[in-house]
């Protein structure tokens, strides 16, 4: 039977600030675009019947290599995307909407 591992713990005690988050998971992909590194992290599923979450972290330095399990503190941010038209199916009314795009920036100390 396989061993069940305990959730990762932060490597150091730190004060939590609003919009700070600890990301724990496995590095799936990393790419460098214009001196900014984008790392995709596959996070463990909450239970065996749900899908794992995937997040992307922006950083200046590498966070890990493909297949490596990491824990990284990040700061959540976001911005409004481009407006687009949405049509109400029941009334046919067309209105403008905007998505909010969330970002996670690595807290690099």
C-alpha positions as a LaTeX table, in Angstrom:
\begin{tabular}{lrrr}
\hline
Residue & $x$ (\AA) & $y$ (\AA) & $z$ (\AA) \\
\hline
Unk1 & 0.00 & 0.00 & 0.00 \\
Unk2 & 1.35 & 3.48 & $-0.81$ \\
Unk3 & 2.18 & 5.98 & 1.90 \\
Unk4 & 0.04 & 9.05 & 2.41 \\
Unk5 & 2.14 & 12.16 & 2.89 \\
Unk6 & 1.21 & 15.04 & 5.16 \\
Unk7 & 0.51 & 18.42 & 3.55 \\
Unk8 & 3.58 & 20.57 & 3.08 \\
Unk9 & 4.25 & 23.13 & 5.79 \\
Unk10 & 5.67 & 26.61 & 5.18 \\
Unk11 & 9.46 & 26.59 & 5.36 \\
Unk12 & 9.50 & 29.52 & 7.74 \\
Unk13 & 7.05 & 31.24 & 10.04 \\
Unk14 & 5.77 & 34.44 & 8.51 \\
Unk15 & 3.08 & 36.98 & 9.08 \\
Unk16 & 0.17 & 36.57 & 6.68 \\
Unk17 & $-0.94$ & 39.75 & 4.94 \\
Unk18 & $-4.15$ & 40.34 & 2.99 \\
Unk19 & $-4.01$ & 38.77 & $-0.48$ \\
Unk20 & $-1.05$ & 36.50 & 0.39 \\
Unk21 & $-1.40$ & 32.80 & $-0.40$ \\
Unk22 & 0.77 & 29.68 & 0.00 \\
Unk23 & 0.81 & 27.62 & $-3.19$ \\
Unk24 & 1.77 & 23.94 & $-2.78$ \\
Unk25 & 2.08 & 21.59 & $-5.74$ \\
Unk26 & 4.15 & 20.16 & $-8.57$ \\
Unk27 & 5.78 & 22.24 & $-11.31$ \\
Unk28 & 4.21 & 21.25 & $-14.64$ \\
Unk29 & 5.66 & 23.87 & $-16.97$ \\
Unk30 & 7.88 & 26.92 & $-16.83$ \\
Unk31 & 8.65 & 29.53 & $-19.47$ \\
Unk32 & 10.52 & 32.81 & $-19.65$ \\
Unk33 & 8.88 & 35.71 & $-21.49$ \\
Unk34 & 10.54 & 39.15 & $-21.52$ \\
Unk35 & 12.53 & 38.50 & $-18.31$ \\
Unk36 & 9.41 & 37.31 & $-16.44$ \\
Unk37 & 9.16 & 33.61 & $-15.57$ \\
Unk38 & 5.72 & 31.95 & $-15.70$ \\
Unk39 & 5.44 & 28.69 & $-13.77$ \\
Unk40 & 2.37 & 26.41 & $-13.92$ \\
Unk41 & 1.74 & 24.53 & $-10.68$ \\
Unk42 & $-0.54$ & 21.49 & $-10.44$ \\
Unk43 & $-2.02$ & 21.55 & $-6.92$ \\
Unk44 & $-3.30$ & 18.42 & $-5.15$ \\
Unk45 & $-7.03$ & 17.72 & $-5.55$ \\
Unk46 & $-9.18$ & 18.21 & $-2.45$ \\
Unk47 & $-10.35$ & 14.61 & $-2.64$ \\
Unk48 & $-9.97$ & 11.67 & $-4.99$ \\
Unk49 & $-13.16$ & 12.55 & $-6.89$ \\
Unk50 & $-12.28$ & 16.12 & $-7.82$ \\
Unk51 & $-9.91$ & 17.56 & $-10.38$ \\
Unk52 & $-6.64$ & 19.16 & $-9.27$ \\
Unk53 & $-6.35$ & 22.92 & $-9.59$ \\
Unk54 & $-3.74$ & 24.52 & $-11.83$ \\
Unk55 & $-2.32$ & 27.96 & $-11.06$ \\
Unk56 & 0.31 & 30.11 & $-12.73$ \\
Unk57 & 2.88 & 32.09 & $-10.74$ \\
Unk58 & 4.86 & 35.01 & $-12.15$ \\
Unk59 & 8.39 & 35.53 & $-10.84$ \\
Unk60 & 11.77 & 36.98 & $-11.71$ \\
Unk61 & 13.71 & 33.88 & $-10.61$ \\
Unk62 & 13.00 & 30.18 & $-11.21$ \\
Unk63 & 10.66 & 28.62 & $-8.64$ \\
Unk64 & 11.42 & 25.00 & $-9.52$ \\
Unk65 & 11.97 & 22.55 & $-12.33$ \\
Unk66 & 9.43 & 20.34 & $-14.12$ \\
Unk67 & 8.24 & 17.56 & $-11.81$ \\
Unk68 & 9.57 & 19.20 & $-8.63$ \\
Unk69 & 7.18 & 19.62 & $-5.69$ \\
Unk70 & 7.32 & 23.15 & $-4.33$ \\
Unk71 & 5.73 & 25.54 & $-1.88$ \\
Unk72 & 5.75 & 29.20 & $-2.74$ \\
Unk73 & 4.26 & 32.29 & $-1.12$ \\
Unk74 & 2.49 & 34.58 & $-3.55$ \\
Unk75 & 0.48 & 37.77 & $-3.72$ \\
Unk76 & $-2.88$ & 37.68 & $-5.47$ \\
Unk77 & $-3.64$ & 40.49 & $-7.87$ \\
Unk78 & $-5.80$ & 41.02 & $-10.88$ \\
Unk79 & $-7.10$ & 43.26 & $-13.60$ \\
Unk80 & $-10.13$ & 43.69 & $-15.82$ \\
Unk81 & $-9.98$ & 42.01 & $-19.22$ \\
Unk82 & $-11.24$ & 43.40 & $-22.50$ \\
Unk83 & $-14.97$ & 44.06 & $-22.73$ \\
Unk84 & $-17.08$ & 41.61 & $-24.72$ \\
Unk85 & $-20.75$ & 41.25 & $-25.67$ \\
Unk86 & $-23.04$ & 38.88 & $-23.75$ \\
Unk87 & $-26.50$ & 37.98 & $-25.02$ \\
Unk88 & $-29.20$ & 37.03 & $-22.51$ \\
Unk89 & $-30.73$ & 33.80 & $-23.89$ \\
Unk90 & $-34.20$ & 34.45 & $-22.49$ \\
Unk91 & $-34.62$ & 38.12 & $-23.51$ \\
Unk92 & $-32.11$ & 38.54 & $-26.34$ \\
Unk93 & $-30.71$ & 41.63 & $-24.61$ \\
Unk94 & $-27.07$ & 42.31 & $-25.45$ \\
Unk95 & $-24.85$ & 43.90 & $-22.83$ \\
Unk96 & $-21.14$ & 44.52 & $-22.31$ \\
Unk97 & $-19.23$ & 42.44 & $-19.75$ \\
Unk98 & $-15.64$ & 42.20 & $-18.56$ \\
Unk99 & $-13.84$ & 39.27 & $-16.97$ \\
Unk100 & $-11.57$ & 39.78 & $-13.98$ \\
Unk101 & $-8.22$ & 38.07 & $-14.58$ \\
Unk102 & $-6.50$ & 36.89 & $-11.38$ \\
Unk103 & $-2.71$ & 36.81 & $-11.08$ \\
Unk104 & $-0.29$ & 35.37 & $-8.55$ \\
Unk105 & 3.11 & 37.03 & $-8.18$ \\
Unk106 & 5.80 & 35.15 & $-6.25$ \\
Unk107 & 6.95 & 36.81 & $-3.05$ \\
Unk108 & 10.69 & 36.66 & $-3.62$ \\
Unk109 & 12.78 & 37.50 & $-0.59$ \\
\hline
\end{tabular}
